[in-house]
């Protein structure tokens, strides 16, 4: 439930940055309006509803669909802290399509262990285990690339590759902003 509320707050934050724009594109988002740029990651804070949240976001450097997809919405990975809710280092993936029911999203940093996000809500996936998020973040700090594999409701297998260049600095930034120890 809280993740749904945060996602709503996050989208309101992003859309408030683009008052004159009807659609927020991945290219514009990665210019980091209102956020600080850390190579392939943007990071900053948002204060709303008396709760301070610190977020970081990135878009893929490569997207692949099997079979090739015809259209797809916004694709990005977000990590956030909301200390007042004891939500620290929470990660979710947005894929720009509705996920296929009863599937998992697989995340792999470099060629290391694979992790699974087991909670699917429309075009967003996340874990119901905070330890999984923490393990992924530790690997992301050490890694170079992250691959995210998911399946659309139409059966398309997608593989999105994210660069982790700038990840550690962006994570340190949001952690400092929200007084979260790593």
N, C-alpha and C positions, 0 to 999 in steps of 0.2 A: 504494500500500500504506500509506504513512504517513498519507494523508488518512483512510483507513478507521480506522486506530488513533486518530487525533485525534477523529474523529466519535464513536467509542466512548467515549473519555475525556470528551469534551464531554457526551454524554448521561449518563454516570455522574455528572458534576459537577452537571448540572441536576437529575437525579433525587435526588441526595443532598440537595439543597436542599428537596425536598418529601417527606420521609420518611413523612409521614402521608397523602400524596395518591397515588392510583393513576394518575391521568392529569394531565399538566401541560398546562394550557390556555394559549393565546396571551395571554389577558387576564392571567392570573396571572404568566406569564413576564415580561410587560412591566412588572409592578410591581417588577421587578429584585431579587428576594430574593437577598441575598448579592452583588449587583452594584450599581454606582453608576448612577443614572438621568441620562441626558442627553437630555431631551425625548423623542424617539421611539426612542432607542437606549439599551441597557444595556451596561455595560462593567465588566470586573473581571479578576481573575486566579485561577488554579487551580494548585495545586502537587500533583502526583501522580506516582508512579513516578519520583521524583527529577528530574522535568522540570517547569519552570515554564512555564505557558501563559497568555497574556493574550487574552481574548476580548471581542467585542462582538456584540450581536445585536439584531435588530429584527423586528417583524411588520408585515404590510401594513396600510395604512390603507384599502385598497379591494381587493376580490377579485371577479373576474368570470369566469364560465365560459360558453363558447359551444359546444354548448347548455349551459344551466345544469346544474351538477353536483349529484348527489343527496347525496353525502357526500364529505368530504375530511378528511384528518388535519391535523396541525400544519403551519403555513406560516411560514417565517422565513428571514432572511439572516444569515449568521454570517461574521465576519472574525476571524482569529486570528494571533498571533505565538507561535512556540515557538523562541526563540533557540538553544537547545542543539541543535536539529535544522536550523538555518538555514532555518526556515520563517517568513517574515515577510510580513505583509500577504496571507495566503491567504484567499480568499473562496469560500464555497459557498452554494448556494440549496437549501432543502428545501421541497418543494411539497405534501406531504400526499397524494400519489398516486404510483403507479408510472408513470414516464415511458414514452412510446411508444418502441419500439426505433428506432434509426437516426434520431433527431430531435436537434435542437439547442435549447438554451434561449437566448433572445435577451434582452439587457439593454440598456436605453436610459436614459441620464440626461438629463432634460428632453427637448429635441428634438435632441440632439447625436448623434454617431456611435453606431451599434449595435455591441454586442459579443456574441460567442457563446461559450457554455460547451459544450464538445464532449465532455465525459466525463459519462456518465450512469450512476449506480448506484442502482437502485431509485427512491427518491423524492428523491435528491440529485444536483445538477449542479454541476460545477466545470470550470475550465480546466486543461489540462495545460501551460499556458504562464504562468510567473510574471509575464511582462511584461504580459499581458492583465489580470491582477489589479491590477498597479500602475497601469495606465492607467485602469481603472475607478475605483480609489480616488481618483486625482487628480480625475477628473470628479465623483465623489460629494462631495468636499470643496467643490467650487464649485457643485454643483447644488441643486435644490429637491426634485425627485422622481425616483424610479427606477421604471421599468416592467420587469417580468419576464414574458416570454411563453413558455409551454411547452405541450406536448401530452401528455395522459394516454394510458395504454395503451388506453383506450376511445375515444380520438379527440377528447376534449374539449379545446378550446383555452382556456387560462387566461391571464388578464392580472392580475397582482398589482401594485399600486402602493404603493411605500414612500415615506414622507416622509424627507427627508434632514436635517430639522431636528435638530440635536444631533449629527450624524454627525462633524463635524470635531473637536468637543470629546471625543467618545467615542474617536475614533481617536487623538487626542493622549494621552488617558489610558492606553490600553493600550500605546501606544508608550513612554510614560514608565515604566510598570510593568515593562516587559520591556527597558528600555534599548535601544530600537530607534530609530534616527534616521530621520526621515521624508524 
